[in-house]
Amino acid sequence: MADEGRFRRAPGRFTDRITADGGDGWPVEAGRYRLVVSRACPWASRSLVVRRLLGLEEALSLAVADPVQDDRSWRFTLDPDGRDPVLGIRYLAEAYEARDPERADAVSVPAVVDVPSGRLVTNDYQRLTLDLETEWTALHRPGAPDLYPDHLRDEIDARMHDIFRDVNNAVYEAGFATGQDAYDEAYARLFARLDQLSDHLATRRYLVGDTLTEADVRLFTTLVRFDAVYHGHFKCNRTKLTEDPVLWAYARDLFQTPGFGDTVDFDHIKRHYYRVHEHINPTGIVPRGPDLRGWRSPHHREELGGRPFGDGTPPPPPPPDEVVVPL
């Protein structure tokens, strides 16, 4: 098939890792780093969920960018005086420029910034959460779940590979396609994978094993955006999430699990997609719907068994300054 009109996602350009042994020059250290996110972004939302589940709020501080970017990308206009109160900068681009002025042309979230130097450490969204789970263990809260258990990693990795290619990224390939063939291929691949996942989850509560894993986090951040933005805005409109009984119940189960829904801001999600993607939505009108009240409705997934946190415990409520307005 011709490649014309196909969306290609650029890889993260800064892939240093923060590790227990500091092998890349960035050792795990409580209070040293700041996680910069947009609550609109599914890639950043992974890190929000994992940070909450592992109880890393005090060890890794949080900066939340305005969901609507300007020509310098992510900005801190939600904070007093339009500056991040810890980093002292107006734009995330400033941390990228401090790291490498020659390679600061593609500012993305999530990003981790070294607070003492103000320099970007990493924007490797594929690796970041795995390192939070495996390298930051000394700073995990008591009772933190094991989201990437050794004995299940091969299966988790395989699931995450398929979900990234055919769900997480496929919605963007459909939405940003500029050719019919490219759109059709992404659309078909997306719904074939969603059908397969629905079949898989019909008899089991979670994707791998009987507890929450990183695979569930990665699927959730796309599903929670599906009806609000991907179905209409990205033309992924064969069916809504609410029209698949299994995936809708699975998504509600996760949403109602502490650490998932309490990181989701539908206002940020909708304003970002509908106002920033002017080539898709030139009017900038943000739809009023869909009705979000169903996210709190009973899901009955507990009847399938499973232990959300394994031998661990749910995370405590989020800090007051991180509370999202509830539905």
C-alpha positions as CSV (number, residue, x, y, z in Angstrom):
1,M,0.0,0.0,0.0
2,A,1.2,3.5,-0.8
3,D,2.6,5.4,2.2
4,E,1.1,8.7,1.0
5,G,-0.9,10.5,3.7
6,R,0.3,8.4,6.6
7,F,1.0,9.9,10.0
8,R,4.4,9.1,11.4
9,R,5.1,9.6,15.1
10,A,8.5,11.1,15.8
11,P,10.5,9.2,18.6
12,G,11.4,11.0,21.7
13,R,14.7,12.8,21.2
14,F,15.9,12.7,24.8
15,T,16.1,9.2,26.1
16,D,18.4,9.5,29.2
17,R,17.1,7.4,32.1
18,I,16.8,8.1,35.8
19,T,18.0,4.9,37.4
20,A,18.9,3.6,40.8
21,D,22.6,3.4,39.9
22,G,22.6,6.7,38.0
23,G,24.1,5.0,35.0
24,D,23.1,7.8,32.6
25,G,24.2,10.5,35.1
26,W,20.8,10.8,36.6
27,P,20.4,8.9,39.9
28,V,17.0,8.4,41.5
29,E,16.7,11.1,44.2
30,A,13.6,12.3,46.0
31,G,12.8,15.9,45.2
32,R,15.4,16.4,42.5
33,Y,13.2,16.0,39.5
34,R,9.9,17.5,38.3
35,L,7.4,15.7,36.1
36,V,5.8,18.0,33.5
37,V,2.5,16.8,32.0
38,S,-0.6,17.9,30.2
39,R,-3.7,16.2,31.5
40,A,-4.9,16.3,27.9
41,C,-2.1,14.1,26.6
42,P,-2.5,10.2,26.7
43,W,1.2,9.6,26.8
44,A,1.6,12.0,29.8
45,S,-1.4,10.5,31.5
46,R,0.4,7.2,31.7
47,S,2.9,8.8,34.0
48,L,0.2,10.4,36.1
49,V,-1.5,7.1,36.8
50,V,1.7,5.2,37.5
51,R,3.0,8.0,39.8
52,R,-0.3,7.9,41.8
53,L,-0.4,4.1,42.0
54,L,3.2,3.9,43.3
55,G,2.8,6.8,45.7
56,L,5.6,8.9,44.2
57,E,3.9,12.3,44.7
58,E,6.3,13.6,47.3
59,A,9.4,12.1,45.6
60,L,8.6,13.4,42.1
61,S,6.8,16.8,42.0
62,L,4.3,17.6,39.3
63,A,3.8,20.5,36.9
64,V,0.6,20.7,34.8
65,A,0.7,22.6,31.6
66,D,-2.2,24.5,30.0
67,P,-4.0,22.1,27.6
68,V,-4.1,24.8,24.9
69,Q,-0.6,25.4,23.5
70,D,0.6,28.5,21.6
71,D,3.4,28.7,19.0
72,R,6.0,27.9,21.7
73,S,4.1,24.7,22.7
74,W,3.4,23.8,26.3
75,R,3.1,26.7,28.7
76,F,2.5,27.2,32.4
77,T,-0.4,29.7,32.2
78,L,-2.4,27.7,34.9
79,D,0.1,28.9,37.5
80,P,0.3,32.3,39.1
81,D,2.1,34.8,36.8
82,G,2.3,32.2,34.1
83,R,5.4,30.6,35.6
84,D,6.0,27.1,37.0
85,P,6.5,27.8,40.7
86,V,9.4,25.3,41.0
87,L,11.2,25.7,37.7
88,G,10.5,29.4,37.3
89,I,9.9,29.1,33.6
90,R,7.0,30.1,31.4
91,Y,7.4,27.4,28.7
92,L,8.5,23.8,28.9
93,A,10.6,24.7,25.8
94,E,13.0,26.6,28.1
95,A,14.0,23.3,29.8
96,Y,14.6,21.8,26.4
97,E,16.7,24.7,25.4
98,A,18.7,24.5,28.6
99,R,19.5,20.9,27.7
100,D,20.3,21.3,24.0
101,P,19.5,24.6,22.1
102,E,20.2,22.8,18.8
103,R,17.5,20.1,19.5
104,A,14.7,21.9,21.2
105,D,12.4,22.0,18.2
106,A,9.9,19.3,19.2
107,V,8.7,20.0,22.8
108,S,6.6,17.1,24.1
109,V,5.1,15.8,27.4
110,P,5.6,13.9,29.5
111,A,9.0,15.4,30.3
112,V,11.2,15.1,33.4
113,V,13.3,18.1,34.3
114,D,16.2,18.3,36.7
115,V,15.2,21.0,39.2
116,P,18.7,22.2,40.2
117,S,19.9,22.8,36.6
118,G,16.6,23.4,34.9
119,R,17.6,21.0,32.2
120,L,15.4,18.4,30.5
121,V,16.3,14.9,31.4
122,T,14.0,12.8,29.3
123,N,10.9,12.8,27.2
124,D,11.0,9.1,26.5
125,Y,7.3,8.4,27.3
126,Q,7.7,4.7,26.4
127,R,10.4,4.1,29.0
128,L,9.5,6.6,31.7
129,T,6.7,4.7,33.4
130,L,8.7,1.4,33.3
131,D,11.6,3.1,35.1
132,L,9.2,4.6,37.7
133,E,8.1,1.0,38.3
134,T,11.5,-0.7,38.4
135,E,14.2,1.9,39.2
136,W,12.3,4.0,41.7
137,T,11.3,1.2,44.0
138,A,13.1,2.6,47.1
139,L,10.7,5.5,47.0
140,H,7.5,3.6,46.4
141,R,4.8,3.9,49.0
142,P,4.2,0.9,51.3
143,G,1.7,-1.3,49.6
144,A,2.5,-0.1,46.1
145,P,1.4,-2.6,43.4
146,D,3.9,-4.3,41.2
147,L,2.8,-3.0,37.8
148,Y,5.6,-4.8,35.8
149,P,6.2,-8.1,37.6
150,D,9.2,-10.1,36.4
151,H,7.4,-13.3,35.6
152,L,4.8,-11.6,33.4
153,R,7.1,-9.1,31.5
154,D,7.2,-10.9,28.2
155,E,3.4,-11.1,28.1
156,I,3.0,-7.5,29.2
157,D,5.6,-6.3,26.6
158,A,3.7,-8.2,23.9
159,R,0.4,-6.7,24.9
160,M,1.8,-3.2,25.1
161,H,3.5,-3.6,21.7
162,D,0.1,-4.5,20.0
163,I,-1.8,-1.8,22.0
164,F,0.7,0.9,21.0
165,R,0.7,0.0,17.3
166,D,-3.0,-0.7,16.9
167,V,-4.7,1.4,19.5
168,N,-2.7,4.2,21.2
169,N,-1.0,5.3,17.9
170,A,-3.6,4.1,15.5
171,V,-6.2,6.7,16.6
172,Y,-3.6,9.3,15.7
173,E,-2.8,7.6,12.4
174,A,-6.5,7.8,11.5
175,G,-7.0,11.3,12.8
176,F,-4.0,12.9,11.2
177,A,-4.1,10.9,7.9
178,T,-4.1,13.1,4.8
179,G,-4.9,10.2,2.4
180,Q,-7.9,7.9,2.2
181,D,-5.9,4.7,2.1
182,A,-3.8,5.7,5.1
183,Y,-6.9,6.5,7.1
184,D,-8.7,3.3,6.0
185,E,-5.8,1.1,7.0
186,A,-5.4,2.7,10.5
187,Y,-9.2,2.6,11.1
188,A,-9.4,-1.1,10.2
189,R,-6.4,-2.0,12.3
190,L,-7.8,0.0,15.3
191,F,-11.1,-1.7,15.3
192,A,-9.7,-5.2,14.6
193,R,-7.5,-4.8,17.7
194,L,-10.4,-3.4,19.9
195,D,-12.5,-6.4,18.9
196,Q,-9.7,-8.7,19.9
197,L,-9.2,-7.0,23.2
198,S,-12.9,-7.1,23.9
199,D,-12.9,-10.9,23.3
200,H,-9.8,-11.2,25.5
201,L,-11.4,-9.2,28.4
202,A,-14.8,-10.9,28.2
203,T,-13.7,-13.6,30.7
204,R,-10.9,-11.9,32.6
205,R,-10.7,-8.6,34.5
206,Y,-7.3,-7.4,33.5
207,L,-5.1,-7.8,30.4
208,V,-2.3,-9.9,32.0
209,G,-2.6,-12.0,35.1
210,D,-5.2,-11.2,37.7
211,T,-3.9,-7.8,38.8
212,L,-3.4,-4.3,37.3
213,T,-0.2,-4.0,35.2
214,E,1.4,-1.4,33.0
215,A,-0.6,-2.9,30.0
216,D,-3.9,-1.8,31.6
217,V,-2.5,1.7,32.2
218,R,-1.6,2.1,28.5
219,L,-4.9,0.8,27.2
220,F,-6.9,2.9,29.7
221,T,-5.4,6.3,28.6
222,T,-6.7,5.8,25.0
223,L,-10.1,4.3,26.0
224,V,-10.9,7.1,28.4
225,R,-10.5,9.6,25.5
226,F,-12.3,7.6,22.9
227,D,-15.8,8.9,22.9
228,A,-14.8,12.4,24.0
229,V,-12.4,13.0,21.1
230,Y,-11.2,10.0,19.0
231,H,-14.7,8.9,17.9
232,G,-15.6,12.2,16.3
233,H,-12.5,14.4,16.1
234,F,-10.3,11.6,14.8
235,K,-13.0,9.9,12.7
236,C,-12.7,6.6,14.6
237,N,-16.4,6.2,14.4
238,R,-17.4,2.6,13.7
239,T,-18.6,2.3,17.3
240,K,-18.3,4.3,20.5
241,L,-16.6,2.8,23.5
242,T,-20.1,2.9,25.2
243,E,-21.4,0.6,22.5
244,D,-18.9,-2.2,23.3
245,P,-20.3,-3.8,26.6
246,V,-17.0,-5.4,27.5
247,L,-14.6,-2.6,26.9
248,W,-17.0,0.0,28.3
249,A,-17.3,-2.0,31.6
250,Y,-13.5,-2.6,31.6
251,A,-12.8,1.1,31.2
252,R,-15.3,2.1,33.9
253,D,-13.7,-0.5,36.3
254,L,-10.3,1.2,35.8
255,F,-11.8,4.7,36.0
256,Q,-13.3,3.9,39.3
257,T,-10.1,2.4,40.6
258,P,-8.1,4.9,42.8
259,G,-5.2,6.3,40.7
260,F,-7.0,6.1,37.3
261,G,-10.1,8.3,37.1
262,D,-8.8,10.8,39.7
263,T,-6.1,11.8,37.2
264,V,-8.5,12.4,34.3
265,D,-9.6,15.9,33.3
266,F,-12.1,15.7,30.5
267,D,-12.2,19.5,30.2
268,H,-8.5,19.6,29.5
269,I,-8.8,16.7,27.0
270,K,-11.5,18.2,25.0
271,R,-10.1,21.7,24.9
272,H,-6.7,20.5,23.8
273,Y,-7.8,18.3,20.9
274,Y,-10.6,20.5,19.5
275,R,-8.8,23.9,19.9
276,V,-5.2,22.9,19.1
277,H,-5.7,20.7,16.0
278,E,-6.9,23.6,13.8
279,H,-6.3,21.7,10.6
280,I,-8.9,19.1,11.7
281,N,-11.3,21.5,13.5
282,P,-10.7,25.0,12.1
283,T,-13.6,26.5,14.0
284,G,-12.1,25.7,17.3
285,I,-15.6,24.8,18.7
286,V,-15.4,22.4,21.6
287,P,-18.4,20.0,21.7
288,R,-20.6,19.9,24.7
289,G,-20.9,16.2,24.8
290,P,-20.7,13.3,25.4
291,D,-22.5,12.8,28.6
292,L,-19.8,11.7,31.1
293,R,-22.0,10.6,34.0
294,G,-21.9,6.9,32.9
295,W,-18.3,6.7,34.0
296,R,-19.5,6.3,37.6
297,S,-22.1,3.7,36.8
298,P,-21.7,0.1,38.1
299,H,-19.5,-2.1,36.0
300,H,-19.8,-5.5,37.7
301,R,-16.3,-6.5,36.6
302,E,-15.4,-7.6,40.1
303,E,-17.5,-10.7,39.3
304,L,-14.6,-11.9,37.2
305,G,-12.3,-12.0,40.2
306,G,-8.9,-10.5,40.2
307,R,-7.2,-8.3,42.8
308,P,-6.5,-4.8,41.5
309,F,-3.5,-4.2,43.6
310,G,-2.3,-7.8,44.1
311,D,-0.8,-8.0,47.6
312,G,-0.7,-4.2,47.8
313,T,-3.2,-1.5,48.7
314,P,-5.0,1.3,46.9
315,P,-3.3,4.7,46.8
316,P,-4.5,7.3,49.2
317,P,-6.4,10.3,47.8
318,P,-4.4,12.7,45.7
319,P,-2.8,15.8,47.3
320,P,-5.2,18.7,47.5
321,D,-3.4,20.7,44.8
322,E,-3.7,17.7,42.4
323,V,-7.4,17.0,42.8
324,V,-9.3,17.0,39.5
325,V,-12.8,18.3,39.4
326,P,-15.0,15.2,39.7
327,L,-17.7,14.3,37.2
